[in-house]
């Protein structure tokens, strides 16, 4: 028998949303999976108006600018080849 149920973890105890209708003392196998993400990533300020890119601004270097400029130039270049005769 297999059932999918929701519950809340309290230390080593899981409080199920409803009665599992399994005889008390029965051996069961449990597979745990978060039903939703637990919250924002570490360091995220919920009141922040800064974009993800803005959060990395302090780590940005001149080399990063050069790399992006090269990518922009490469994208503008015609990469098609003439057909072989």
Protein Blocks (a to p, Z undefined) as FASTA:
>chain_A
ZZddddddehjaccdfbdehiaehiacddddddfbdfbdcehiafkbcbdfklmmmmmpc
fklmmmmmmmmmmmmpcfbdcddZZ
